[in-house]
Amino acid sequence: MNRKQFGGILIFALGLSAIFFAIHAMHRINVAKGAIQKTEHFFTQNPGTWNPIIEFFGGEAQSEASKYDTTVKIFLVSGIILSISGVLIIVACRKRRM
């Protein structure tokens, strides 16, 4: 195994780990958004006592959870690109070798 093949395997493994991390992060973000929506639903359905508290905090919890969506999607796309690049490097090195 030469250096280019090893580099291809390393890039492929890095891409796969980025994909798995991004999928895990997307799941965690969705869980957080669900909890936020349930809590928000509870407070908005009891408007008499909770509206001043919601107005005091600004009701920004969901936007805070949503600000990582773009970052995680970019991480997912870069992981896919790295994985495809690693496979192409491995295949190109094997074809030259034969």
SVG drawing of the C-alpha trace seen along z (x, -y; Angstrom):
<svg xmlns="http://www.w3.org/2000/svg" viewBox="-55 -41 59 46">
<polyline fill="none" stroke="black" stroke-width="0.4" points="0.0,0.0 1.5,-3.3 1.1,-6.7 -1.7,-7.8 -3.8,-4.8 -3.3,-5.3 -4.2,-9.0 -7.3,-8.0 -8.3,-5.6 -7.6,-8.3 -9.7,-10.9 -12.5,-8.4 -12.5,-7.6 -12.5,-11.3 -15.5,-11.8 -17.4,-9.0 -16.8,-10.2 -17.9,-13.7 -21.1,-12.2 -21.9,-10.2 -21.2,-13.2 -23.5,-15.4 -26.3,-12.9 -26.0,-12.6 -25.9,-16.4 -29.0,-16.7 -30.8,-14.2 -29.9,-16.1 -31.0,-19.4 -34.4,-17.9 -34.8,-16.5 -34.0,-20.0 -36.5,-21.6 -39.2,-19.2 -38.6,-19.8 -38.6,-23.6 -41.9,-23.3 -43.5,-21.3 -42.4,-23.7 -43.5,-26.7 -46.9,-25.1 -47.4,-24.6 -46.6,-28.2 -48.6,-29.7 -51.7,-27.6 -51.7,-29.2 -51.6,-32.9 -52.7,-34.5 -49.7,-33.9 -46.9,-32.9 -47.0,-35.6 -45.1,-38.2 -42.3,-35.6 -42.2,-34.6 -42.0,-38.3 -39.3,-38.9 -37.1,-36.2 -38.0,-37.1 -39.1,-33.7 -35.8,-33.0 -35.1,-29.4 -36.1,-27.9 -34.0,-30.3 -31.0,-29.4 -31.5,-25.7 -31.9,-26.5 -28.8,-28.5 -26.7,-25.3 -28.7,-23.8 -26.6,-25.4 -23.3,-24.5 -24.4,-20.9 -25.6,-20.7 -22.3,-22.1 -20.5,-19.6 -22.6,-16.8 -21.9,-18.0 -18.2,-18.3 -18.2,-14.7 -19.9,-13.4 -17.4,-15.2 -14.5,-13.9 -15.8,-10.3 -16.3,-10.4 -12.8,-12.0 -11.3,-9.2 -12.9,-6.5 -11.9,-8.2 -8.3,-8.4 -8.3,-4.7 -9.8,-3.6 -7.4,-5.8 -4.4,-4.3 -5.5,-0.8 -6.2,-1.2 -2.7,-2.7 -1.2,0.2 -2.8,2.9"/>
</svg>
